[in-house]
């Protein structure tokens, strides 16, 4: 392969929503994590539910980096059981990748319908930098 001088780097940024630290009231909850730099392209990733998401109602959880539901659309608590693995919306196809237009240092988890009573979700976001 011809050397063009371009270097591709792949990274993984981690974010952890933890009910015991962040609460679970209906609304947006900002969770800090690793930086995803401007110019990166989010290609894929996973939400790993390490403690079941629970609620006295029919709660849903969504997750965004730059725009509503760009990492996870509203997902019912019944799908967020202990050790569940839920794909990010970016699934490795160009149509679903996200071009990062400003540094990302936090994700926003949106709780809807009812407050949460427990839960922990580790989100691993895979990205590439082509520069």
Buried (B, 14 or more C-beta within 10 A) or exposed (E): EEEEEEEEEEBEBEBBBBBEEBEBEBEEBEBEBEEBBEBBBBBBBBBBBEBBBBBEEEBBBBBBBBEEEBBBEBBEBEEBEEEBEBEBBBEEEEEBBBEBEEEBBEBBBBBEBBBBBBBBBBBBBBBBBEE
